[in-house]
Amino acid sequence: MSGFWTNRRNLLAGAAGVGAASSLGACASSRIIGFDKAKKTLDINNAGEPLSLDPHKASGTWENNIIGNMFIGLVTENAKAEPIPGMAERWEVSEDGLTWTFFLREAVWSDGEACDAHDFEYAFRRILDPANLAEYASILYSIKNAVAVNNGDLPPDQVGVTALDDRTLEIRLEHPAGYLPQILKHYTAYPVPKHKIEQFGDQWVKPENIVVNGPYTLQKWWSNYMVHLVRNPSFWENDQVVLEELYFYPSTDVNAAARKVQSGECGWSNRFPSNQVETLRTELPGFVRVAPFLTCIYFSFNTTRAPFDDPRVRNALAMSLDREFIATRIYLTGETPAYSFVPPGIANYPQGGARYPWADRPLAERRVEAERLLREAGFGPDNPLRVEYSHRNTSDNPRVAVVVQNDWGQIAPWVIVELRGTETQIHYANLRSKNYQVGDGAWVADYNDAKTYLTLCETQTGAQNYSGYSNPTYDALMRQSDFEPDVVRRGEIMAQAEQVMLNDAPICMSVFQVSTNLVHPDLTGYEDNLEDIHRARWFGIKA
């Protein structure tokens, strides 16, 4: 390991005093313990560098891993990622399911100021204000007037969230949403400190300005190097928090991340190279954690541009992908081929209902059909189909990209695929801005309901509808499902919508993924769960 890595904490201390260079030289022989049980600290390989720690500007799981340790919403999650009371001690729902009343606990921000219902009212208005450009605002569209406000048709004070008094918050909905507690544990529903935002603007998230209501607060953030959190003594259950400090490192190289765990310099890595799973099980007994996960890998076709505005082209490429090879030869940790968008295990959703219409045909037969579709769309030896496939330069994604290039090239010699690897944050920014042709991606369930996936293909979703897909029939079915009170019938309607979308193939499904973590066996309170969310407030130390 490099000296820069092993001396990082001393480097932080030195940078605050006599300077980084002298500190680095002075402590060249020091070594970091990734899970220091005596000092109660944990070093964590995180999947990427956060673009923001503002809950209203974040959009990645790597940001959620940090933010979720600093803030707590009305609802939070237990160690199994199940919704439990957070800032709200309890809530009541009206008979028609349209009005939810939350009764908040007494709590403070880390500067001692009251954290109450007014902060939530301000937060919901802020994230839905179109001036804030919150990419994730659409997750809250079930709230009354949320769409109209986010579109700029109504002012933010018309959002259906009202502080009735300091400790009572009312949320009014457009339609019944029994899954609302699942949404409210998401970081888009976290409170934000109005007094700090009004004082510092977007700079409120800097370590010297930020205040939080959760178990940890921000001590230091070195861009592209480290996010350092320390225990928040003002947290209402601080006496139950065990770990004193957390160090998050952006670890886009999963091989390097695994080596840091092997060397003892990290106690937890939230991803490891799947092709090394057996080696890691041998070399790190008790560390390897592989579990079911509500996530999928898929490739978006940019339907706003030719040739991917043609469903024949999209279906031709989607049907030619060898998902079985990717699942069993690239990923070696139990991934399964995906022929639908909604993963197995989603609550109240018919399993095995919606599938690509060609899913059961042999691959060789599908490739013959793919060539026919492409020729019908006007491509051939005299007009080759040229595809730029953009992918993340992390984990197994570059290896999958080579398979994609080979599979699509096997349709015909005039199908030419160029690969373009990009850093993760830039890649997702390109997807949101539609600056790509075909791009890979993953979607982790924000809550255990099929809508967390299917809303991504609704016209109103905006930037996170990466493909730019728009189909009135699909939108109408999703809208119908929103107003269906029977959970079984609602699931059936959403499955109909999914089938409409799969027939159009704005996305090419790849695999349903599993979670792969390396966790120190002496770290207690870590529970495998479908959302792969693990908050440090539940962690302890094995005696």
PEWO-V415903 format. One record per pair of residues at least 4 apart in sequence whose ideal C-beta (glycine too) atoms are under 7 Angstrom apart, sorted by the first residue. I is the first residue (numbers start at 1). J is the second residue. D is the distance in whole Angstrom. If there is no record, write none. Layout:
i:I j:J d:D
i:I j:J d:D
//
This chain:
i:1 j:5 d:5
i:1 j:6 d:5
i:1 j:263 d:6
i:1 j:265 d:6
i:3 j:7 d:6
i:3 j:24 d:7
i:3 j:28 d:6
i:5 j:265 d:7
i:6 j:30 d:7
i:6 j:31 d:6
i:6 j:32 d:6
i:6 j:265 d:7
i:7 j:11 d:5
i:7 j:24 d:6
i:7 j:27 d:5
i:7 j:28 d:7
i:7 j:30 d:6
i:8 j:12 d:7
i:8 j:32 d:7
i:8 j:226 d:6
i:9 j:13 d:7
i:9 j:32 d:7
i:10 j:14 d:6
i:10 j:23 d:6
i:10 j:27 d:4
i:10 j:30 d:6
i:11 j:15 d:6
i:11 j:20 d:6
i:11 j:23 d:5
i:11 j:24 d:6
i:12 j:16 d:7
i:12 j:220 d:6
i:13 j:17 d:7
i:13 j:23 d:7
i:14 j:18 d:6
i:14 j:19 d:6
i:14 j:20 d:6
i:14 j:22 d:6
i:14 j:23 d:2
i:14 j:24 d:7
i:15 j:19 d:7
i:15 j:20 d:4
i:15 j:23 d:7
i:18 j:22 d:5
i:18 j:23 d:7
i:19 j:23 d:7
i:20 j:24 d:6
i:21 j:25 d:7
i:22 j:26 d:6
i:23 j:27 d:6
i:32 j:43 d:7
i:32 j:265 d:5
i:33 j:264 d:6
i:34 j:43 d:4
i:34 j:261 d:7
i:34 j:264 d:6
i:34 j:265 d:5
i:34 j:266 d:4
i:34 j:267 d:4
i:35 j:42 d:6
i:35 j:267 d:3
i:35 j:520 d:4
i:35 j:522 d:7
i:35 j:523 d:6
i:36 j:41 d:5
i:37 j:522 d:7
i:37 j:541 d:5
i:39 j:244 d:7
i:40 j:242 d:6
i:40 j:243 d:5
i:40 j:244 d:4
i:40 j:541 d:7
i:41 j:243 d:7
i:41 j:244 d:6
i:41 j:245 d:4
i:42 j:243 d:6
i:42 j:246 d:5
i:42 j:267 d:5
i:42 j:268 d:6
i:42 j:536 d:7
i:43 j:247 d:5
i:43 j:249 d:7
i:43 j:265 d:7
i:43 j:266 d:5
i:43 j:267 d:6
i:44 j:246 d:6
i:44 j:247 d:7
i:44 j:248 d:5
i:44 j:249 d:7
i:44 j:266 d:7
i:44 j:268 d:5
i:45 j:249 d:6
i:45 j:251 d:4
i:45 j:257 d:4
i:45 j:260 d:6
i:45 j:266 d:5
i:45 j:269 d:4
i:45 j:270 d:7
i:46 j:62 d:5
i:46 j:65 d:6
i:46 j:248 d:4
i:46 j:249 d:6
i:46 j:250 d:6
i:46 j:251 d:6
i:46 j:270 d:7
i:47 j:61 d:6
i:47 j:62 d:4
i:47 j:251 d:7
i:47 j:270 d:6
i:47 j:271 d:6
i:48 j:60 d:6
i:48 j:62 d:4
i:48 j:250 d:5
i:48 j:252 d:6
i:48 j:424 d:5
i:48 j:425 d:6
i:49 j:223 d:7
i:49 j:224 d:5
i:49 j:250 d:4
i:49 j:425 d:7
i:50 j:58 d:7
i:50 j:62 d:6
i:50 j:63 d:4
i:50 j:66 d:6
i:50 j:227 d:7
i:51 j:425 d:6
i:52 j:57 d:4
i:52 j:58 d:5
i:52 j:63 d:7
i:52 j:205 d:7
i:53 j:63 d:7
i:53 j:66 d:6
i:53 j:67 d:6
i:53 j:205 d:5
i:53 j:218 d:7
i:54 j:58 d:7
i:54 j:205 d:5
i:55 j:67 d:6
i:55 j:71 d:6
i:55 j:187 d:4
i:55 j:188 d:7
i:55 j:190 d:4
i:55 j:192 d:6
i:56 j:126 d:6
i:56 j:127 d:4
i:56 j:132 d:6
i:56 j:134 d:5
i:56 j:192 d:7
i:57 j:134 d:7
i:58 j:63 d:4
i:58 j:64 d:7
i:58 j:67 d:6
i:58 j:187 d:6
i:59 j:135 d:5
i:59 j:136 d:6
i:61 j:65 d:6
i:61 j:444 d:5
i:63 j:67 d:6
i:64 j:68 d:5
i:64 j:187 d:6
i:65 j:248 d:7
i:65 j:270 d:7
i:66 j:70 d:7
i:66 j:227 d:5
i:66 j:248 d:6
i:67 j:71 d:6
i:67 j:187 d:5
i:68 j:187 d:6
i:68 j:533 d:7
i:68 j:535 d:6
i:69 j:214 d:6
i:69 j:215 d:6
i:69 j:216 d:5
i:69 j:229 d:6
i:69 j:246 d:7
i:69 j:535 d:6
i:69 j:536 d:5
i:70 j:212 d:4
i:70 j:214 d:5
i:70 j:216 d:6
i:70 j:217 d:6
i:70 j:218 d:7
i:70 j:229 d:7
i:71 j:187 d:7
i:71 j:190 d:4
i:71 j:191 d:7
i:71 j:212 d:6
i:71 j:213 d:6
i:71 j:214 d:5
i:72 j:76 d:5
i:72 j:86 d:5
i:72 j:87 d:6
i:72 j:213 d:6
i:72 j:214 d:5
i:73 j:86 d:5
i:73 j:87 d:6
i:73 j:184 d:5
i:73 j:185 d:6
i:73 j:189 d:5
i:73 j:190 d:5
i:74 j:86 d:6
i:74 j:87 d:5
i:74 j:88 d:4
i:74 j:102 d:5
i:74 j:120 d:7
i:74 j:184 d:5
i:74 j:189 d:7
i:75 j:83 d:5
i:75 j:85 d:7
i:75 j:86 d:5
i:75 j:88 d:7
i:75 j:181 d:5
i:75 j:184 d:4
i:75 j:185 d:4
i:76 j:84 d:6
i:76 j:86 d:3
i:76 j:185 d:5
i:77 j:81 d:5
i:77 j:82 d:6
i:77 j:83 d:6
i:77 j:84 d:7
i:77 j:185 d:5
i:77 j:533 d:6
i:77 j:535 d:7
i:78 j:82 d:5
i:78 j:84 d:5
i:79 j:525 d:6
i:79 j:527 d:4
i:79 j:538 d:4
i:80 j:527 d:5
i:80 j:529 d:5
i:81 j:529 d:4
i:81 j:530 d:7
i:81 j:531 d:4
i:81 j:533 d:4
i:83 j:181 d:4
i:83 j:182 d:6
i:83 j:185 d:5
i:85 j:89 d:5
i:85 j:90 d:7
i:86 j:185 d:7
i:87 j:104 d:5
i:87 j:105 d:6
i:87 j:107 d:6
i:87 j:191 d:7
i:88 j:102 d:4
i:88 j:103 d:6
i:88 j:104 d:6
i:89 j:103 d:6
i:89 j:104 d:7
i:89 j:105 d:5
i:90 j:103 d:5
i:91 j:100 d:6
i:91 j:101 d:6
i:91 j:102 d:5
i:91 j:103 d:7
i:92 j:101 d:5
i:93 j:97 d:6
i:93 j:100 d:5
i:94 j:98 d:6
i:94 j:99 d:4
i:97 j:176 d:3
i:98 j:172 d:6
i:98 j:173 d:5
i:98 j:176 d:7
i:99 j:170 d:6
i:99 j:172 d:5
i:100 j:171 d:5
i:100 j:180 d:6
i:101 j:168 d:7
i:101 j:170 d:5
i:102 j:169 d:5
i:103 j:167 d:7
i:103 j:168 d:6
i:104 j:116 d:6
i:104 j:117 d:6
i:104 j:167 d:4
i:104 j:169 d:7
i:105 j:236 d:6
i:107 j:115 d:5
i:107 j:213 d:6
i:107 j:236 d:5
i:108 j:112 d:5
i:108 j:113 d:6
i:108 j:114 d:6
i:108 j:115 d:6
i:108 j:234 d:5
i:109 j:113 d:5
i:109 j:115 d:5
i:109 j:193 d:5
i:109 j:211 d:4
i:109 j:212 d:7
i:109 j:213 d:6
i:110 j:211 d:5
i:110 j:212 d:5
i:110 j:217 d:5
i:110 j:232 d:5
i:110 j:234 d:5
i:111 j:211 d:5
i:112 j:234 d:7
i:113 j:195 d:6
i:115 j:119 d:6
i:115 j:191 d:6
i:115 j:213 d:4
i:116 j:166 d:4
i:116 j:167 d:6
i:117 j:121 d:6
i:117 j:163 d:4
i:117 j:165 d:7
i:117 j:166 d:6
i:117 j:167 d:6
i:117 j:168 d:6
i:117 j:169 d:4
i:118 j:122 d:6
i:118 j:163 d:5
i:118 j:166 d:7
i:119 j:123 d:6
i:119 j:191 d:4
i:119 j:192 d:7
i:119 j:193 d:6
i:119 j:194 d:6
i:120 j:124 d:6
i:120 j:161 d:7
i:120 j:163 d:7
i:120 j:169 d:5
i:120 j:191 d:5
i:121 j:125 d:7
i:121 j:161 d:5
i:121 j:162 d:6
i:121 j:163 d:4
i:121 j:169 d:7
i:122 j:126 d:6
i:122 j:194 d:4
i:123 j:127 d:6
i:123 j:190 d:7
i:123 j:191 d:5
i:123 j:192 d:5
i:124 j:128 d:6
i:124 j:143 d:7
i:124 j:159 d:5
i:124 j:161 d:4
i:125 j:129 d:6
i:125 j:156 d:4
i:125 j:157 d:6
i:125 j:159 d:5
i:126 j:132 d:6
i:126 j:192 d:7
i:127 j:132 d:6
i:127 j:134 d:5
i:127 j:137 d:6
i:127 j:140 d:7
i:127 j:188 d:6
i:128 j:137 d:5
i:128 j:140 d:6
i:128 j:146 d:5
i:128 j:149 d:5
i:128 j:150 d:5
i:128 j:156 d:6
i:128 j:159 d:5
i:129 j:156 d:4
i:130 j:150 d:6
i:130 j:151 d:7
i:130 j:152 d:5
i:135 j:432 d:6
i:135 j:463 d:5
i:135 j:464 d:6
i:136 j:188 d:5
i:137 j:150 d:5
i:138 j:455 d:7
i:138 j:461 d:5
i:138 j:462 d:6
i:138 j:464 d:6
i:139 j:183 d:6
i:139 j:186 d:6
i:139 j:188 d:5
i:139 j:446 d:6
i:140 j:146 d:5
i:140 j:188 d:6
i:140 j:189 d:7
i:141 j:146 d:5
i:141 j:147 d:5
i:142 j:173 d:5
i:142 j:174 d:6
i:142 j:175 d:6
i:142 j:177 d:4
i:143 j:159 d:6
i:143 j:160 d:5
i:143 j:161 d:7
i:143 j:171 d:6
i:143 j:173 d:6
i:144 j:160 d:3
i:144 j:172 d:4
i:144 j:173 d:6
i:144 j:174 d:6
i:145 j:149 d:5
i:145 j:154 d:6
i:145 j:158 d:5
i:145 j:159 d:6
i:145 j:160 d:5
i:146 j:150 d:6
i:146 j:159 d:6
i:147 j:151 d:6
i:147 j:460 d:6
i:148 j:153 d:4
i:148 j:154 d:4
i:149 j:154 d:5
i:149 j:156 d:6
i:149 j:158 d:6
i:149 j:159 d:5
i:154 j:158 d:4
i:160 j:171 d:6
i:160 j:172 d:4
i:160 j:173 d:7
i:161 j:169 d:7
i:161 j:171 d:5
i:162 j:170 d:5
i:163 j:169 d:6
i:164 j:168 d:4
i:164 j:169 d:7
i:164 j:170 d:6
i:173 j:177 d:6
i:175 j:482 d:4
i:175 j:483 d:5
i:176 j:485 d:6
i:179 j:183 d:6
i:179 j:447 d:6
i:179 j:449 d:4
i:180 j:184 d:6
i:181 j:185 d:7
i:182 j:447 d:3
i:182 j:448 d:6
i:182 j:449 d:6
i:183 j:189 d:6
i:183 j:447 d:5
i:184 j:189 d:5
i:186 j:446 d:5
i:186 j:447 d:7
i:191 j:213 d:6
i:192 j:197 d:6
i:193 j:197 d:6
i:193 j:211 d:5
i:194 j:198 d:6
i:195 j:199 d:6
i:196 j:200 d:6
i:196 j:204 d:4
i:196 j:209 d:6
i:196 j:211 d:6
i:197 j:201 d:7
i:197 j:204 d:5
i:200 j:204 d:4
i:200 j:209 d:5
i:203 j:209 d:6
i:204 j:209 d:5
i:204 j:210 d:6
i:205 j:210 d:5
i:206 j:210 d:6
i:207 j:218 d:5
i:207 j:219 d:6
i:207 j:220 d:6
i:207 j:221 d:6
i:210 j:217 d:7
i:210 j:218 d:5
i:212 j:217 d:5
i:212 j:232 d:6
i:214 j:232 d:7
i:214 j:235 d:6
i:215 j:231 d:7
i:215 j:232 d:6
i:215 j:235 d:5
i:215 j:238 d:7
i:215 j:241 d:5
i:215 j:537 d:4
i:216 j:229 d:4
i:216 j:230 d:6
i:216 j:231 d:6
i:216 j:232 d:6
i:216 j:246 d:6
i:216 j:536 d:7
i:217 j:229 d:7
i:217 j:230 d:6
i:217 j:232 d:5
i:218 j:229 d:6
i:219 j:228 d:5
i:219 j:229 d:6
i:219 j:230 d:5
i:220 j:226 d:7
i:220 j:228 d:4
i:221 j:227 d:5
i:222 j:226 d:5
i:224 j:250 d:6
i:226 j:247 d:6
i:226 j:248 d:7
i:226 j:249 d:6
i:227 j:248 d:4
i:228 j:245 d:7
i:228 j:247 d:6
i:229 j:245 d:7
i:229 j:246 d:4
i:230 j:244 d:7
i:230 j:245 d:5
i:231 j:238 d:7
i:231 j:241 d:6
i:231 j:244 d:5
i:232 j:238 d:7
i:233 j:238 d:6
i:235 j:241 d:7
i:237 j:241 d:7
i:241 j:537 d:5
i:242 j:539 d:6
i:242 j:540 d:5
i:242 j:541 d:6
i:243 j:536 d:5
i:243 j:539 d:5
i:246 j:536 d:6
i:251 j:256 d:7
i:251 j:257 d:4
i:251 j:269 d:7
i:252 j:393 d:7
i:252 j:394 d:5
i:252 j:424 d:6
i:253 j:257 d:6
i:254 j:258 d:6
i:254 j:271 d:5
i:254 j:272 d:6
i:254 j:273 d:5
i:254 j:394 d:7
i:254 j:395 d:5
i:255 j:259 d:7
i:255 j:273 d:5
i:256 j:260 d:7
i:257 j:261 d:7
i:257 j:269 d:5
i:257 j:271 d:7
i:257 j:272 d:7
i:258 j:262 d:6
i:258 j:269 d:6
i:258 j:272 d:5
i:258 j:273 d:6
i:258 j:276 d:6
i:258 j:280 d:6
i:258 j:518 d:7
i:259 j:263 d:6
i:260 j:265 d:5
i:260 j:266 d:4
i:261 j:266 d:5
i:261 j:269 d:5
i:261 j:284 d:7
i:261 j:287 d:7
i:261 j:518 d:5
i:262 j:283 d:6
i:262 j:284 d:6
i:267 j:520 d:4
i:267 j:523 d:6
i:268 j:517 d:7
i:268 j:518 d:7
i:268 j:519 d:5
i:268 j:520 d:7
i:268 j:523 d:7
i:269 j:517 d:7
i:269 j:518 d:4
i:270 j:517 d:5
i:271 j:395 d:6
i:271 j:516 d:6
i:272 j:276 d:7
i:272 j:280 d:6
i:272 j:516 d:5
i:272 j:518 d:5
i:274 j:331 d:5
i:274 j:332 d:5
i:274 j:333 d:5
i:274 j:396 d:6
i:274 j:516 d:6
i:275 j:332 d:5
i:276 j:280 d:5
i:277 j:281 d:6
i:277 j:288 d:6
i:277 j:332 d:6
i:277 j:333 d:5
i:278 j:282 d:7
i:279 j:283 d:6
i:280 j:284 d:5
i:280 j:287 d:7
i:280 j:288 d:5
i:280 j:518 d:7
i:281 j:288 d:5
i:284 j:288 d:7
i:284 j:518 d:7
i:286 j:521 d:3
i:287 j:518 d:5
i:287 j:519 d:6
i:287 j:520 d:7
i:287 j:521 d:6
i:288 j:518 d:6
i:289 j:517 d:4
i:289 j:519 d:5
i:289 j:528 d:6
i:290 j:333 d:5
i:290 j:334 d:6
i:290 j:514 d:5
i:290 j:516 d:6
i:291 j:514 d:6
i:291 j:515 d:5
i:291 j:528 d:4
i:292 j:345 d:6
i:292 j:514 d:6
i:292 j:530 d:6
i:293 j:513 d:6
i:293 j:514 d:5
i:293 j:515 d:4
i:293 j:530 d:6
i:293 j:532 d:5
i:294 j:343 d:5
i:294 j:345 d:6
i:294 j:346 d:7
i:294 j:444 d:7
i:294 j:445 d:4
i:294 j:448 d:7
i:294 j:530 d:5
i:294 j:531 d:6
i:295 j:343 d:7
i:295 j:442 d:6
i:295 j:443 d:6
i:295 j:444 d:4
i:295 j:445 d:7
i:295 j:513 d:5
i:296 j:338 d:6
i:296 j:341 d:7
i:296 j:343 d:5
i:296 j:442 d:7
i:296 j:443 d:6
i:296 j:509 d:7
i:296 j:512 d:5
i:296 j:513 d:7
i:297 j:440 d:7
i:297 j:442 d:5
i:297 j:510 d:4
i:297 j:511 d:5
i:297 j:513 d:6
i:298 j:441 d:6
i:298 j:507 d:5
i:298 j:508 d:6
i:298 j:509 d:5
i:298 j:510 d:6
i:299 j:438 d:6
i:299 j:439 d:7
i:299 j:440 d:5
i:299 j:507 d:7
i:299 j:508 d:4
i:299 j:510 d:7
i:300 j:431 d:6
i:300 j:439 d:5
i:300 j:441 d:6
i:300 j:466 d:4
i:300 j:467 d:4
i:300 j:507 d:5
i:301 j:308 d:4
i:301 j:314 d:5
i:301 j:438 d:6
i:301 j:467 d:6
i:301 j:506 d:6
i:301 j:507 d:7
i:301 j:508 d:7
i:302 j:308 d:5
i:302 j:434 d:6
i:302 j:436 d:6
i:302 j:437 d:6
i:302 j:467 d:7
i:302 j:468 d:6
i:303 j:308 d:5
i:303 j:309 d:5
i:303 j:467 d:5
i:303 j:468 d:5
i:303 j:469 d:5
i:303 j:506 d:5
i:304 j:309 d:7
i:304 j:434 d:5
i:304 j:468 d:4
i:305 j:309 d:7
i:307 j:313 d:5
i:307 j:377 d:7
i:307 j:385 d:7
i:308 j:313 d:6
i:308 j:314 d:6
i:308 j:437 d:7
i:310 j:377 d:5
i:311 j:315 d:6
i:311 j:504 d:5
i:311 j:505 d:6
i:312 j:316 d:6
i:312 j:373 d:4
i:312 j:376 d:6
i:312 j:377 d:4
i:313 j:317 d:7
i:313 j:374 d:7
i:313 j:377 d:5
i:314 j:318 d:6
i:314 j:505 d:4
i:314 j:506 d:6
i:315 j:319 d:6
i:315 j:373 d:6
i:315 j:505 d:5
i:316 j:320 d:7
i:316 j:370 d:4
i:316 j:373 d:4
i:316 j:374 d:5
i:316 j:411 d:7
i:317 j:408 d:6
i:317 j:508 d:6
i:318 j:356 d:7
i:318 j:505 d:5
i:318 j:508 d:4
i:319 j:358 d:5
i:319 j:366 d:4
i:319 j:369 d:7
i:319 j:370 d:6
i:320 j:366 d:6
i:320 j:367 d:5
i:320 j:370 d:5
i:320 j:407 d:5
i:320 j:408 d:6
i:320 j:411 d:5
i:321 j:404 d:7
i:321 j:407 d:5
i:321 j:508 d:6
i:321 j:510 d:7
i:322 j:326 d:7
i:322 j:363 d:6
i:322 j:403 d:7
i:322 j:407 d:5
i:323 j:327 d:6
i:323 j:337 d:4
i:323 j:338 d:6
i:323 j:510 d:6
i:323 j:511 d:6
i:324 j:328 d:6
i:324 j:337 d:5
i:325 j:329 d:5
i:325 j:403 d:6
i:326 j:330 d:5
i:326 j:331 d:7
i:326 j:400 d:6
i:326 j:403 d:6
i:326 j:510 d:6
i:326 j:511 d:6
i:327 j:331 d:6
i:327 j:335 d:5
i:327 j:336 d:6
i:327 j:337 d:5
i:327 j:511 d:5
i:330 j:396 d:6
i:330 j:399 d:5
i:330 j:400 d:6
i:330 j:403 d:6
i:331 j:335 d:4
i:331 j:396 d:6
i:331 j:511 d:6
i:333 j:514 d:5
i:333 j:516 d:5
i:334 j:514 d:5
i:335 j:511 d:4
i:335 j:512 d:6
i:335 j:513 d:5
i:335 j:514 d:6
i:336 j:511 d:6
i:336 j:512 d:5
i:337 j:511 d:6
i:338 j:509 d:4
i:338 j:510 d:6
i:338 j:511 d:5
i:338 j:512 d:5
i:339 j:355 d:5
i:339 j:356 d:5
i:339 j:359 d:4
i:339 j:509 d:6
i:340 j:354 d:5
i:340 j:355 d:5
i:340 j:498 d:7
i:340 j:502 d:7
i:340 j:509 d:7
i:341 j:453 d:5
i:341 j:454 d:7
i:341 j:498 d:6
i:341 j:501 d:7
i:341 j:502 d:7
i:341 j:507 d:7
i:341 j:509 d:6
i:342 j:346 d:5
i:342 j:349 d:6
i:342 j:450 d:5
i:342 j:453 d:5
i:342 j:454 d:7
i:342 j:498 d:6
i:343 j:512 d:5
i:344 j:351 d:6
i:344 j:512 d:7
i:345 j:530 d:6
i:346 j:448 d:6
i:346 j:449 d:7
i:346 j:450 d:5
i:347 j:448 d:5
i:347 j:449 d:6
i:348 j:487 d:5
i:348 j:491 d:5
i:349 j:450 d:4
i:349 j:491 d:5
i:349 j:494 d:7
i:349 j:495 d:7
i:350 j:491 d:6
i:350 j:492 d:6
i:350 j:495 d:5
i:353 j:495 d:4
i:354 j:495 d:5
i:354 j:498 d:4
i:354 j:499 d:4
i:354 j:502 d:6
i:355 j:359 d:4
i:355 j:502 d:7
i:356 j:502 d:5
i:357 j:503 d:6
i:358 j:366 d:6
i:358 j:369 d:7
i:361 j:365 d:5
i:361 j:366 d:5
i:362 j:366 d:7
i:363 j:367 d:6
i:364 j:368 d:7
i:365 j:369 d:7
i:366 j:370 d:6
i:367 j:371 d:7
i:367 j:410 d:6
i:367 j:411 d:6
i:368 j:372 d:7
i:369 j:373 d:6
i:370 j:374 d:6
i:370 j:411 d:5
i:371 j:375 d:6
i:371 j:411 d:5
i:371 j:412 d:5
i:372 j:376 d:6
i:373 j:377 d:6
i:374 j:379 d:4
i:374 j:385 d:6
i:374 j:411 d:7
i:375 j:379 d:6
i:375 j:380 d:5
i:378 j:383 d:6
i:379 j:383 d:5
i:379 j:384 d:7
i:379 j:385 d:4
i:379 j:414 d:7
i:380 j:414 d:6
i:381 j:414 d:5
i:384 j:414 d:4
i:384 j:416 d:6
i:385 j:414 d:7
i:385 j:415 d:5
i:386 j:416 d:5
i:387 j:408 d:7
i:387 j:417 d:5
i:387 j:437 d:6
i:387 j:438 d:6
i:388 j:418 d:5
i:388 j:420 d:6
i:388 j:437 d:5
i:388 j:438 d:7
i:389 j:401 d:6
i:389 j:404 d:6
i:389 j:405 d:7
i:389 j:417 d:6
i:389 j:419 d:6
i:389 j:420 d:7
i:389 j:438 d:5
i:390 j:420 d:5
i:390 j:422 d:6
i:390 j:427 d:6
i:390 j:430 d:7
i:390 j:436 d:5
i:390 j:438 d:7
i:390 j:439 d:4
i:391 j:397 d:5
i:391 j:398 d:7
i:391 j:401 d:4
i:391 j:419 d:7
i:391 j:421 d:6
i:391 j:440 d:4
i:392 j:397 d:5
i:392 j:422 d:7
i:392 j:424 d:5
i:392 j:427 d:5
i:392 j:440 d:6
i:393 j:398 d:6
i:393 j:421 d:4
i:393 j:422 d:6
i:393 j:423 d:6
i:394 j:424 d:6
i:396 j:400 d:6
i:397 j:401 d:6
i:397 j:440 d:6
i:398 j:421 d:6
i:400 j:404 d:6
i:400 j:510 d:7
i:401 j:405 d:6
i:401 j:419 d:5
i:402 j:406 d:6
i:403 j:407 d:6
i:404 j:408 d:6
i:404 j:417 d:7
i:405 j:409 d:6
i:405 j:417 d:4
i:405 j:419 d:6
i:406 j:410 d:7
i:408 j:415 d:6
i:408 j:417 d:5
i:409 j:415 d:6
i:409 j:417 d:6
i:411 j:415 d:5
i:422 j:426 d:5
i:422 j:427 d:4
i:422 j:430 d:7
i:423 j:427 d:7
i:424 j:428 d:7
i:425 j:429 d:6
i:426 j:430 d:6
i:427 j:431 d:7
i:427 j:439 d:7
i:428 j:432 d:6
i:429 j:433 d:6
i:430 j:435 d:4
i:430 j:436 d:5
i:430 j:439 d:7
i:431 j:436 d:6
i:431 j:439 d:5
i:431 j:441 d:6
i:431 j:466 d:4
i:432 j:463 d:4
i:432 j:464 d:7
i:432 j:466 d:7
i:434 j:468 d:6
i:439 j:466 d:7
i:441 j:466 d:6
i:442 j:513 d:7
i:443 j:453 d:6
i:443 j:456 d:7
i:444 j:532 d:7
i:445 j:452 d:5
i:445 j:531 d:6
i:446 j:452 d:5
i:447 j:452 d:5
i:448 j:530 d:7
i:450 j:454 d:6
i:450 j:491 d:7
i:450 j:494 d:5
i:451 j:455 d:5
i:454 j:478 d:6
i:454 j:494 d:6
i:454 j:497 d:6
i:454 j:498 d:6
i:455 j:461 d:6
i:456 j:461 d:6
i:456 j:464 d:6
i:456 j:465 d:6
i:457 j:465 d:6
i:457 j:469 d:5
i:457 j:474 d:6
i:457 j:501 d:5
i:457 j:506 d:7
i:458 j:465 d:7
i:458 j:475 d:6
i:458 j:478 d:6
i:459 j:470 d:4
i:459 j:475 d:5
i:461 j:465 d:4
i:465 j:469 d:6
i:467 j:506 d:4
i:467 j:507 d:6
i:469 j:501 d:7
i:469 j:504 d:7
i:469 j:506 d:4
i:471 j:475 d:7
i:471 j:500 d:6
i:471 j:504 d:6
i:472 j:476 d:6
i:473 j:477 d:7
i:473 j:500 d:5
i:474 j:478 d:6
i:474 j:497 d:5
i:474 j:500 d:5
i:474 j:501 d:5
i:475 j:479 d:6
i:476 j:480 d:6
i:477 j:481 d:6
i:477 j:493 d:6
i:477 j:496 d:5
i:477 j:497 d:4
i:477 j:500 d:7
i:478 j:482 d:7
i:478 j:494 d:7
i:478 j:497 d:5
i:480 j:484 d:6
i:480 j:493 d:5
i:481 j:490 d:5
i:481 j:493 d:4
i:481 j:494 d:5
i:481 j:497 d:7
i:484 j:489 d:5
i:484 j:490 d:4
i:484 j:493 d:6
i:486 j:490 d:6
i:487 j:491 d:6
i:488 j:492 d:7
i:489 j:493 d:6
i:490 j:494 d:7
i:491 j:495 d:6
i:492 j:496 d:7
i:493 j:497 d:7
i:494 j:498 d:6
i:495 j:499 d:7
i:496 j:500 d:7
i:497 j:501 d:7
i:498 j:502 d:6
i:499 j:503 d:6
i:500 j:504 d:7
i:501 j:506 d:7
i:515 j:532 d:4
i:519 j:523 d:6
i:519 j:526 d:5
i:522 j:541 d:6
i:522 j:542 d:4
i:523 j:539 d:6
i:524 j:539 d:7
i:524 j:540 d:4
i:524 j:541 d:7
i:524 j:542 d:5
i:525 j:538 d:4
i:525 j:539 d:4
i:525 j:540 d:5
i:526 j:534 d:6
i:526 j:539 d:6
i:529 j:533 d:7
//
